[in-house]
Amino acid sequence: MSQKIVISGGGILGISIGIAILKLDNRNTVEIHEKENHVAEHASGRNSGVLHAGFYYSPESLKAKFCREGNQQLQFYIKKYDVPYARPGKVVLAQSESESAGLAKLYDRGIKNGVELEMRPARELASVEPLATSHHDFLWSPSTGVSDPIKVTEALAKEFVALGGIIQLGSEISYNDELLANGRRLHADHFINAAGAYSIDLAHAMNFGKNYRVMPFLGTYKQVEQKSLPIRTLIYPVPHPVNPFLGVHFTLTIDKKVKIGPTAIPILGKEQYRILDGFNVSDVRDFIRNTTSIIRGEKHNLGSIAISEFPNLIEKTLINRASKLVPTVGSVKNWEKKRPGIRSQLLNVAKGELVQDFVVEGDGQSTHVLNAVSPGWTAAMPFGEYVAKIALKLS
């Protein structure tokens, strides 16, 4: 039986869900409503463009389940639509004995997740990445790639339309006892909420996600031409064991630039791309409530996150921290700002805990993606199929 399915959110996940629905049952009418005038305007177009291999995530998590497969599926569409792509690989470096234990844990996770991964001694690092330094073993991930996140999302949008999907740009979905698009009633047999940072607001309006709120973190980067810092691979530290951030690292872009960053600054607004604007009174209220919840929890120390991260806004500090991985970075000049992004991190209010895995809630009338942070871009295709099957009652 055909249905009209409405999806809120023209990012890579919303589009991937639409593709999956039409492939599962092309009798359906699928409309994506995006409040901006272009797809991938926010998180999908402002992420690192890294196709992650999938070794950071607990084997039982949805992230682990979808990341490796998502990497492969994105490569298929990248090739189909002739989107630029490179596979420089990634090294993860241990800088202390305690980090070596964390590195071993990452390796074990990667092997359990079926990821191509090597643990190699520090003496071999120069043959992989001559500019990096490690005092202990390092991980080599040959399947980590990079592409252009906007062009990839645009390619998937073409695929969705070719399958018969409809994209309505400049159309903002809200809910007030009924589904609305730009304030006008909108019929849907089933509604799928993939609105990114604003998914939680729509979910709350429809009586879902009551145990959660969103805590946004601002990620800023500096970048320079690769010829000024000719690294070969992506270079990452061992991530923090509790906070869901990867630390200051080096990434390569498809247009031959090197980025260092990001910051992970707790901010007020879901689209607060500048420190002093992009938020409102309700954002301030939510920030206070979120901070109170985290303080009452036992897992995270928001104060220590802020103390650690705010200095990264200063170029000299960011470069000094990056020099632990690549000592020659201090001699590089002409750093430029790169367009910032926001990580809309789901917070479990009762536990005061930043949620690590993807979260989906719903019923027969609606499905809500509450958490789709990194590697949400890499995992979008299989995650989209997972959500589509829930919406179509196929799982």
N, C-alpha and C positions, 0 to 999 in steps of 0.2 A: 504494500500500500504506500502510495507516495505521500510525502509530508513536505510542508514548508518549514525549513530549518533556518533560523536566524542566528548568526554568530556576531558577537560584539568583539571587535579588535582585528585590525588589519596588519598585525605583526606576523612573524613567521609561524607562530603556533596557530593563530586563528586560520591562516591560509592553509596550513598543513591539515588541520581538522577538516576544513572544507573539501580538500582534495580527497582525503580518506573517505568521507561520507559519500561522495559521488562515485568513487571506485567501488565502495561496498554495495551501493544501490543507486544507480543513476536515474531512477524514477523520481528521486527527491529533488525539490527546488531548494537551493542553498544560497542564501544572501549573507554576505559579510558587510557589516556596517562599521566604518572607520571614521572617527570624529575629525581626523586631520584630512588634508587634501592630498595626501600621499601615503602609500603603505610604508611600513618600517620607519616611521618618523621618530619613534622613541627607542625603547630597549633593543628592538630587533635591528635597528640601523646604527646604534651607538655602541654596540659591543665590540669586542676585540677582533672579531672575524676569524677567531681560532676554531678550527674543527678539532675538538678535544678527542683524545684516544679513549678515555673512560677508565682511568686507573685511580682516580681520587675517591671514588664513591664506594660505600659499603656494598658488598655483593648482593645483599637482600633488598637494596633500594631500587626504586623506579629509575633513578638516575643511572645506576650501573646497567640496568636492563636495557635502557634505550640509547645510551651515549655511543657505544661502539657501533651499533646498528645504524644510528642516525648519521654518524660520520660517513659510513658507506653510502647511505641513501642520498645524502646531500651531494656527494661526489658524482653520483649518477646524474642528478639534475644540473649540476655545474657543467658537466660534459655535454649534456643534451642541449643546453642553452648557451654554450660557449662562454661561460663566465670565467674570468681569470682565477687560477688556482695554483698553489705551490705547496710542496710538502717538505719543508725544511727540517721537520722533526723538532724534538724538545729534549733539553737536558734539565734534570732536577738535581740541585746540588746540596750536599750536606756540608755545613760549615762548622759543625761541632760534634762531639760524641753523642749528645742527646738527640741531635738532628739525624744522626745515622740510624737511630732506632726508628724515627719517624719515616725515614727513607725505606727501611726494610718493610715497614707496615704498608707503605704505598706499593711496593713491589709485590707483596703477598696479595694485596687487593687486586692489582692489575692481573696477576696470573689467574686468580679465581674468577675475574670478570672476562677472561678469554682475550685479553689485550696483548698485542705484541710488545714486549717490554724486556729490557736488559738491565741487569745490575752490573756495573763495570767499575774497576778500580780507578782511583784518582789519576794514576800515571797515564791512563789511556784518554783522559779528557782532551788533551792537546790535539789528538788526531780527529776528534769530533768537533770541538769548538775551541780553537786556539786562544781566544780572548778571555775565556772564562777561567775561573780558578775554584778549586775544591780541595779541602783538606782531608776529605774522606771519600768514600765511594760516591758514585753518581748514577742516576737512572737515565737511560737513553730510550726515548719513545719515538721510533721512526715513523709512526703512522699519524703523528700530529701535523695538521696542515693549516693553511691560511687561505682566505678568500675575501671578497668584498661583501660584507653583510647586507648592504642595501641591494646590490645587484642580484645576490642569491635570492633574497625575498621577492624582488621584482620578477625573477624567473619563475618562482613558484606561483606568483600571482597570475602569470601568463598560463601556466599549466592549469590552474584552477578555472580560469575563464574558458580555456580550450575544452575543458570537461563539461562546460555548461553552467559554471558558477557565475554569480553576479556580485560585483563589488560596488558598494555605495560609499563614495568618499564624502567627507564633510557631513556625515550623518552620525550624530551622537545618541547612543542608546541610554535611556534611563528607565526607572521603574517607579510608578506611583499607583499602586493597585492594578496597574496594567502596564504592558510593555509600550514604551514610547520611543520614537525616533525624531529627534529635534522637536520634542514636545507633542508630536502627533501620534495617535494610536497606531500600533504596528502589530499585525497578526503573525503569530508563529505557532506551529504545532509543537515545536520544541525550540527552546532558546539555549544557546551555548555561550557562556560568559568567558571570553578569553581576552579581557580588556586590560591585561597587564597590571600596572600599578592601581588601576581603578576597579579591578575585578572584585576586590574586597568590599567596595562601596555598593556595587550592584548586588553582590551576594547578601550583604546585610539587609538591603532593601527588600530582598526576596526571602529573608529569614534563613539564610545559610551563612556558614562561616562565623558563627557567633563566638566561637572560642579563639578567634584570630583577629589581629589587626596587622597593618603593614608598617614596617619601620624602614624608611628609605635611607640609602647611603649614597653619597655622591662620589663618583669615581672620576678623577682627573688624570690626564697623562701629559707628558712632554714627549716631543718627537723630533727627530733629526734625520737627514738623508743618510741612507745606509752606507754610502761611500765615505761618510765622515766617521762611521763606527761600523766597520765591515764584519759584523757577527754573521755566522752561518745559520745558527739555529735559534729557536726560542730558548730562553734561559730563565729558569724559575728556582726560587728557594723551596725548601721543605715548608709546606703550609702550617699555619698555626693549628695545634691539635683540637682547639675548641671553636674559635671564631671561624665562620664560614668564608674566609677571604684567603686569597692565595699569596698575599704579600707583594712587595715591590718586585717586579720582574721585567724582563725584556721580551718584547714580541716584535715580530717582523710583519709588515703590512704588504699587501699585494702590489702597492705602488712604490716599493723599494724604500721604505722608511723604517726606522727603528723607534719603538715607543718604550718609555719607561714609566712605570706606575703599576696599578692605579692607587689613588688614595681610597680610603673607605671612611668618609666623613659622615657621621650621623647628621641628617638634615631634617627640616620640617616638612617640606613640600614634595609631592610625588613627581613634580616637574620643576623642581628648584635647581636649574642648571647653573645659576649664579648664587653665591652664598647669601646675598642680601635681597633677593627677590624670588618670586615663583611660589609663594605660599600664602595662606590665608588664616583667618582666626581658627577655623576648625582644625587646620593642620597643626597649629600651635597646641591646641587642646589635646589632639591625639599624641603629639610628641611627648607632652607631659605625662599622659597616661602610660604610654609605651615605656618611658624612662622609669616610671614608678614600678611597672611590672617587672622590668629587667633587674632593677635593684632588689626587688623582693625575691627574685629567682636566685638560683645557686650556680648557674652555669656560666654566665657572662658577666664581665665587669665593663659596663659602658664607659666608665671614667677612664679606665686604662686603654680602651679602644680609642677614645677621643685624644688622650694624651699621646698615644702612639701615632695616630694618623694625622692630626692637624699640622704637625711640623712638615709633613710631606707636601703641603701646599707651597712651601718655600723651595724654590728650585735647588738651591745649594744643599739643603737637607736631603731632598729626594735623590740627588746625584750621589751624595756621600753614602747613602744607604745602598744604592745600586752598585756602588764601587766594590762592595763585598763580593759581588758575583763577577763583575768585570772591572778590574782595577783601572784600566785605561779610560774609563768613561769620564773621569775627572778632567781630562785634557780636551774633551770635546766641547766646542762652542756652538752657537747659533741654534740653541734649542727653541722650539716653538710650542705653543699650546695646541693640543688636539681637542676636538669637540668632546665635551664631557658626557658621561652617561650616568644613569642612576640604577642602582640595584634595589629593587623593591622587595625587601626581605620580609617574609612572613614571620610574625611573632605569635607564639602560643601564649596568650595572655595569662592563663592560670599558672603556667610553669615559668613564665618569664624567660622563655627560651626561643632563640632564633631557629626556625624550622629548617632542617637540612634537606629534606626530600620534597619531591613534587606532591601536591595535595589537590585532590578533586572531590567535590561534594555535589549532590544533586538528587533529583527525583524524576518522576515520569514526565514532568513538564520543563525542567531546566537542568543544566549541567554547568558547574562552576569550577574553573581552574583557578585555585587560590594561590598556588605557589609554582612558579615556572622559572626560577632563577637559574644561573649557570649550573650545568651546561644546557640550558633550555634551548638555545639557538642550535647547537649541535644535535640535540636529541629531538628536535621538533617533529620530524616526520613520523617515527614510531610512536612518540608520545601523542601526536595528533590522531593516529589510528586508534590508540588506546582510548582516548576521549571519545572519538567517534563511535566506537563499539559500545561504550557506556550509554551514549545518547540514543543509539539505535537499539539498545537492549540486546546486544549481540555478545556481551561478555558475562 
